[in-house]
């Protein structure tokens, strides 16, 4: 009798079949706008579930479809296949462009994070205006990181998960190139490579502030 009771108690905590777990993960990813971590999936699913394994099967099932299961940082999401992104674009009256200084600053933060303002300026060779940093903060593509344990305890900057999700990146080192930034409407068309200015050239604070004052807030 006791053995029968023990068996029933164990069955109550038995994990659902993997096919059912896959359906659960699929439902959660579809219903959630923001990427979801494996830990968050575990907290929502029945005891004993293995969402990491379910993601492997789900990702294979969506391979080559109109939407894909993609990794964004340490989280997962269902997103439109990259080659079909043009179908989702919305026309906007005016798009906020990224200045050359903002593109360079964003690239430095992505490749060297966490990085301080002084370190950004050292790499660029010119000062970073407050307007450039404010623009990237407003777009929620960068955020403040931990303070450095050095004299003055300067604040650091890191890229956000929103930045990774916007460009469909798994990690910050897969930074989009100029072509992708122009396609997203964030960068003005530039002259041929032979006539492009050198790094930092023409990026004075006054020019950046003027440009930022003329452009509207970027809308995805």
Secondary structure, 3 states (H helix, E strand, C coil): CHHHHHHHHHHHCCCCCHHHHHHHHHHHHHHCCCCEEHHHHHHHCCCCCCHHHHHHHHHHHHCCCCEEEEEECCEEEEEECHHHHHHHCCCCCCCCCCCHHHHHHHHHHHHHCCEEHHHHHHHHCCCCCHHHHHHHHHCCCEEECCCCCCCCCCCEEEECHHHHHHHCCCCCCCCCCHHHHHHCCCCCCCCCHHHCCCCCCCCCHHHHHHHHHHCCCCCC
